[in-house]
């Protein structure tokens, strides 16, 4: 038995119809209409009115008649149909349009993710958002890098620490590569979140006040990998080499869970001493 190829136009049409039919007209501030409703949910003309598109456009979408809606139209339909975040992402995927960032970046870790970071001990681990703000960390990461509790929340940012913090600036053996790759990741995040004012402000601050950042930012490098190797000079434990993995929670796709593992026996012994 073979699985048929997905017809995205048909799937998009069916998805829009089912979401329209699940809505209760009484939940919307719509003009009252005298005619009896023959089907559940909103009428097509009501969806068109809410999304500010033509009724014919909604009809053609629901009949899979070859339309490819723009990101603006998808955004309007998402609001009109009151789609949940995962439904909105699915709608954009079906239409082959990358969704815009829908909400502000998290400034605090969800309790379940904070517990996961703690439970990963003795492996050093921390949770960041897409702009490298550090949201949660375990004691092992604090011993490996620094105690982030000693920093004001506005400075708990991995990019800023690597560029400016006096201890972290000299921490990495291959500092140039670490900074270069970090900036390349930040540029990818910036392109994916063009409306994130805090991210734009961070980039502007670093560009204005840090010549190294400004030079590397201008090179336009892009990187999105989540696996790598770093060698560190720890003031108390000596040289420590780690492999790291960066994992993305499905429910929080703009957050990054970084887990470090010792790369060799000497590094394991150094972490044990910490």
C-alpha positions in Angstrom: 0.0 0.0 0.0 1.4 3.4 -0.9 0.5 6.8 0.7 -0.7 9.4 -1.7 1.1 12.6 -2.0 -0.5 15.4 0.0 -2.5 17.8 -2.2 -1.8 21.0 -0.2 -4.6 23.0 -2.0 -7.2 20.4 -1.0 -5.8 20.1 2.5 -5.8 23.9 2.9 -9.4 24.0 1.6 -10.6 21.3 4.0 -8.8 22.9 7.0 -10.4 26.3 6.4 -13.8 24.8 6.1 -13.5 22.7 9.3 -12.2 25.7 11.3 -15.0 27.9 10.0 -17.6 25.3 10.8 -16.4 24.9 14.4 -16.9 28.6 15.3 -20.0 29.8 17.1 -21.5 32.9 15.5 -22.7 34.1 18.9 -19.0 34.7 19.8 -18.6 37.3 17.2 -19.8 40.9 16.9 -21.5 40.3 13.5 -24.6 41.9 12.1 -27.7 39.8 12.7 -29.1 38.1 9.7 -32.7 36.8 9.5 -32.2 33.7 7.4 -31.9 30.4 9.1 -28.5 28.9 9.3 -28.4 25.6 7.4 -24.9 24.6 8.4 -22.9 25.0 11.7 -20.3 27.7 12.2 -19.7 31.0 10.4 -20.8 31.6 6.8 -18.2 32.3 4.2 -19.3 35.9 3.8 -18.8 36.4 7.6 -15.3 35.0 7.4 -14.7 37.3 4.4 -16.0 40.3 6.4 -13.8 39.5 9.4 -10.7 38.9 7.3 -11.4 41.9 5.0 -11.2 39.8 1.8 -13.8 39.2 -0.8 -16.4 36.4 -0.5 -15.3 35.0 -3.8 -11.8 34.7 -2.5 -12.9 32.6 0.5 -15.1 30.5 -1.8 -12.2 29.8 -4.2 -9.9 28.9 -1.3 -12.4 26.5 0.2 -12.9 24.9 -3.3 -9.1 24.5 -3.8 -9.2 26.6 -7.0 -5.5 27.2 -7.4 -5.0 30.2 -5.1 -1.9 30.7 -3.1 -2.7 33.2 -0.4 -0.1 35.7 0.7 1.3 35.9 4.3 -1.0 39.0 4.9 -4.1 37.1 3.9 -3.1 34.1 6.0 -2.6 36.4 9.0 -6.0 37.9 8.4 -7.7 34.4 8.1 -5.9 33.2 11.2 -7.3 36.1 13.2 -10.8 35.7 11.7 -10.9 32.0 12.4 -9.3 32.5 15.9 -6.7 29.8 15.2 -4.5 28.6 18.0 -0.7 29.1 17.4 -0.2 25.5 16.2 -3.1 25.8 13.9 -1.8 29.1 12.5 1.6 27.5 11.9 -0.1 24.6 10.1 -2.1 27.0 7.9 1.1 28.8 6.9 2.8 25.4 6.2 0.0 24.3 3.9 0.2 27.6 2.0 4.0 27.3 1.8 4.5 30.7 3.5 6.8 31.2 6.5 4.8 32.6 9.4 5.8 35.9 11.0 6.7 35.9 14.6 3.3 36.0 16.3 4.3 37.0 19.8 6.9 38.6 21.9 9.9 36.4 22.7 9.7 34.6 26.1 11.4 36.5 28.9 11.0 33.6 31.4 11.2 29.9 31.1 8.1 27.7 31.4 8.2 25.8 34.7 8.4 22.5 33.0 11.4 23.6 31.0 13.1 25.0 34.1 12.6 21.7 35.8 14.1 19.9 32.7 17.2 22.1 32.8 17.7 21.3 36.5 17.1 17.6 35.9 19.8 17.4 33.3 22.4 17.8 36.0 25.3 16.9 36.2 25.4 17.9 32.5 25.7 21.7 32.2 22.5 23.0 30.6 20.7 26.3 30.0 17.6 27.6 28.1 17.7 30.6 25.8 15.2 32.4 23.6 16.0 33.1 19.9 17.9 36.3 20.7 20.2 34.5 23.2 18.6 35.8 26.4 19.4 33.2 29.1 16.1 32.2 30.7 17.1 29.2 32.9 20.3 27.4 33.8 21.3 24.6 36.2 24.0 24.8 38.9 26.5 22.9 36.7 26.2 25.6 33.9 26.7 28.3 36.5 29.9 26.6 37.7 31.2 26.1 34.1 30.5 29.7 32.9 29.3 32.1 35.7 26.4 32.5 38.1 23.9 34.4 36.0 22.1 35.5 39.2 25.0 37.9 39.7 24.0 39.8 36.5 21.0 42.1 36.0 18.3 40.4 33.8 19.1 42.8 30.9 22.6 41.4 30.7 21.8 37.7 30.8 22.4 37.4 27.1 25.0 35.0 25.7 26.0 37.3 22.8 26.5 40.3 25.0 28.5 38.2 27.5 30.8 36.8 24.9 31.5 40.3 23.5 31.7 42.4 26.6 31.9 40.5 29.9 35.5 40.6 31.1 35.7 36.9 32.2 33.7 35.4 29.3 35.6 37.5 26.7 38.8 35.5 27.5 37.0 32.2 28.3 37.0 30.5 24.9 40.2 29.2 23.4 38.9 29.6 19.8 37.1 32.9 20.7 37.0 34.2 17.1 35.1 31.2 15.8 32.7 31.2 18.7 31.8 34.9 18.2 31.6 34.6 14.5 29.2 31.6 14.7 27.1 33.3 17.4 26.7 36.4 15.2 25.7 34.2 12.2 23.0 32.5 14.4 21.8 35.9 15.6 21.5 37.2 12.0 19.3 34.1 11.1 17.1 34.9 14.2 16.9 38.5 13.1 15.6 37.6 9.6 13.0 35.2 11.1 11.8 37.8 13.7 11.9 41.2 11.9 9.3 42.7 14.3 11.2 41.8 17.5 12.1 45.3 18.7 14.3 44.0 21.6 16.4 41.9 19.1 16.8 44.9 16.8 17.9 47.1 19.7 20.4 44.5 20.8 21.9 44.3 17.4 22.0 48.1 17.1 23.7 48.4 20.5 26.3 45.8 19.7 27.0 47.3 16.2 27.4 50.8 17.6 29.6 50.0 20.7 31.5 46.9 19.7 33.8 47.1 16.6 34.3 43.3 16.5 30.5 42.7 16.3 30.1 45.5 13.7 32.8 44.0 11.5 31.5 40.4 11.7 27.8 41.5 11.3 28.7 43.3 8.0 30.1 40.0 6.6 26.5 38.7 6.3 27.3 35.1 7.5 24.3 32.9 8.3 24.3 29.8 10.5 21.5 27.7 12.0 23.3 24.5 13.2 22.6 23.2 16.7 25.7 21.0 17.4 29.3 21.9 18.0 32.5 21.8 20.0 34.0 24.4 22.3 37.2 24.6 24.3 37.3 26.7 27.4 39.9 28.0 29.8 38.3 27.7 33.2 40.0 29.8 35.9 39.5 27.0 38.6 39.5 23.8 36.6 41.8 24.4 33.6 41.1 23.6 30.0 37.7 22.0 29.4 36.5 20.8 26.0 32.8 20.1 25.5 30.5 18.9 22.8 27.1 20.8 22.9 23.7 20.0 21.5 21.0 22.7 21.0 17.5 21.3 21.1 14.2 23.1 20.3 11.0 22.3 22.3 8.1 21.7 20.0 5.7 23.8 22.0 8.3 26.7 22.3 10.1 26.7 18.9 11.7 30.1 19.6 13.6 28.7 22.6 16.9 26.8 22.6 18.0 24.2 25.2 21.8 23.9 25.2 23.3 20.8 26.8 27.1 20.3 27.2 28.9 17.0 27.5 32.7 16.6 28.2 34.6 15.8 25.1 37.3 13.7 26.7 38.4 12.1 30.0 40.5 15.2 31.0 37.5 17.4 30.5 35.3 15.0 32.5 37.7 15.1 35.4 37.8 18.9 35.2 34.0 19.1 35.3 34.0 16.7 38.3 36.3 19.0 40.1 33.8 21.8 39.7 
